[in-house]
Amino acid sequence: MVLPDEPPLILSLHWSDGVTTWQDGANGPTDDMLDTTPEANGDQDYFRPVERCSPKEIHWLQKLAMWLVETQDPELFKKGRKFVLAELPAGYRLYEHVRVPGPVSSILIPFPTPSGCD
């Protein structure tokens, strides 16, 4: 039985399919994608890194750990224990996609995508 205030188990990954280069270039947002300069009409559409240990990063570390346990050990997952990754797998970074104007929400994109896929 899991106690309600029990802290999550911290998982460390020792393998990753993340790469820093892809198709002869850096695997991640391009300089244009990181440019925060507004367009002529004032709109902005850019990516920015998610800060280490920020609530958004912790959310994704928890979400990824829970998915990993659910897919690799469904019986353990069903026991209700919470898990969190100690850090993103090697070669992965989180970016927030910012659109102004637009909805207040933004999406988080891990770079690289699994196995370098688009």
C-alpha positions as CSV (number, residue, x, y, z in Angstrom):
1,M,0.0,0.0,0.0
2,V,1.3,3.4,-1.0
3,L,1.0,6.2,1.6
4,P,-0.5,9.4,0.3
5,D,2.6,11.6,1.3
6,E,5.1,9.0,0.2
7,P,7.7,10.7,-2.1
8,P,8.2,9.4,-5.6
9,L,10.9,6.9,-6.4
10,I,13.7,8.5,-8.4
11,L,14.7,6.7,-11.5
12,S,18.1,7.1,-13.3
13,L,18.5,6.0,-16.9
14,H,21.8,4.6,-18.1
15,W,20.8,4.3,-21.8
16,S,19.5,6.9,-24.2
17,D,18.7,7.1,-27.9
18,G,19.2,10.8,-27.8
19,V,21.8,12.3,-30.1
20,T,23.3,15.8,-30.3
21,T,23.7,15.8,-34.1
22,W,21.2,14.8,-36.7
23,Q,21.5,14.9,-40.5
24,D,24.8,16.8,-40.4
25,G,23.6,19.5,-37.9
26,A,22.7,20.1,-34.4
27,N,19.7,18.2,-33.2
28,G,17.4,20.9,-31.7
29,P,15.8,24.1,-32.6
30,T,17.5,26.2,-35.3
31,D,18.7,29.7,-34.6
32,D,15.6,31.0,-36.4
33,M,13.4,28.9,-34.1
34,L,15.1,30.4,-31.1
35,D,14.7,34.0,-32.4
36,T,12.3,36.0,-30.2
37,T,12.2,39.0,-32.5
38,P,8.6,40.0,-33.2
39,E,7.3,39.8,-36.8
40,A,6.2,43.0,-38.6
41,N,2.7,42.5,-37.2
42,G,4.0,42.0,-33.7
43,D,3.4,38.2,-33.5
44,Q,6.1,36.0,-32.0
45,D,6.6,32.3,-32.6
46,Y,9.8,30.8,-31.0
47,F,11.2,28.1,-28.8
48,R,12.9,28.7,-25.5
49,P,14.7,26.2,-23.2
50,V,12.8,25.0,-20.2
51,E,14.8,25.8,-17.1
52,R,16.5,23.0,-15.1
53,C,14.5,22.1,-12.0
54,S,11.6,24.3,-13.0
55,P,8.0,23.1,-12.3
56,K,7.6,22.4,-16.1
57,E,10.8,20.3,-16.2
58,I,9.7,18.4,-13.0
59,H,6.3,17.8,-14.6
60,W,7.9,16.2,-17.6
61,L,10.4,14.2,-15.5
62,Q,7.4,12.7,-13.6
63,K,5.3,12.2,-16.8
64,L,8.2,10.4,-18.6
65,A,9.0,8.2,-15.5
66,M,5.4,7.2,-15.1
67,W,5.1,6.3,-18.8
68,L,8.3,4.3,-18.6
69,V,7.1,2.3,-15.6
70,E,3.7,1.8,-17.1
71,T,5.1,0.4,-20.3
72,Q,8.0,-1.6,-18.8
73,D,6.4,-3.0,-15.6
74,P,2.6,-2.6,-15.7
75,E,2.2,-4.6,-12.4
76,L,4.4,-2.1,-10.6
77,F,2.6,0.8,-12.2
78,K,-0.8,-0.6,-11.0
79,K,0.4,-0.5,-7.4
80,G,0.0,3.3,-7.4
81,R,3.6,4.3,-6.6
82,K,4.8,7.6,-8.1
83,F,8.1,7.8,-10.0
84,V,10.3,10.7,-11.3
85,L,13.4,10.7,-13.5
86,A,16.5,12.2,-11.9
87,E,17.2,13.9,-15.2
88,L,16.3,13.7,-18.9
89,P,18.0,11.0,-20.8
90,A,21.4,11.9,-22.3
91,G,21.1,14.0,-25.4
92,Y,17.6,15.3,-24.6
93,R,16.5,18.8,-23.8
94,L,13.1,20.4,-23.2
95,Y,12.0,23.5,-25.1
96,E,8.8,25.5,-24.7
97,H,7.0,26.6,-27.9
98,V,5.9,30.2,-27.4
99,R,3.3,31.9,-29.6
100,V,2.3,35.5,-29.0
101,P,-0.5,36.4,-29.4
102,G,-2.2,33.2,-28.8
103,P,-3.6,31.0,-26.1
104,V,-1.7,31.2,-22.8
105,S,-0.8,27.6,-23.2
106,S,2.4,26.4,-24.7
107,I,3.7,23.0,-25.6
108,L,6.9,21.3,-24.6
109,I,9.0,19.6,-27.2
110,P,11.9,17.2,-26.3
111,F,14.9,17.5,-28.5
112,P,15.9,15.2,-30.0
113,T,12.7,13.3,-30.6
114,P,13.1,9.6,-29.9
115,S,15.6,7.9,-32.2
116,G,16.0,11.3,-34.0
117,C,12.6,11.0,-35.7
118,D,10.6,14.1,-36.6
